């Protein structure tokens, strides 16, 4: 029974890793390709950082996938993405976004914090 539970947990963790990685590939690419996301960074007051943030998101996404083979890299990447999203929550609070606008950043923060602590 314990082995079956561990296997199910591994499948769930793997799915969460893939979900986060694909999400951050899209977010990171959007920093360079999406006018909407570029406008959002201007609205946040950090337009000058969108390129750096995009690169960090792409590196974090790649690190999550590399973590399947080198767990310490996945752990480090998930922790970095969680810290980035903590900053994102702070920015959303600072610019007085609504709770509904802040929830996605908070959810990605919690997801990646979980991945850093429990999935690798």
ABEGO torsion letter per residue (X at the ends): XAAAAAAAAAAAAAAAAAAAAAAAAAAAAAAAABAAAAAAAAAAGAAAAAAAAAAAAAAAAAAAAAAAABAAAAAAAAAAAAAAAAAAAAAAAAAGBBAAAAAAAAAAAAAAAAAAAAAX
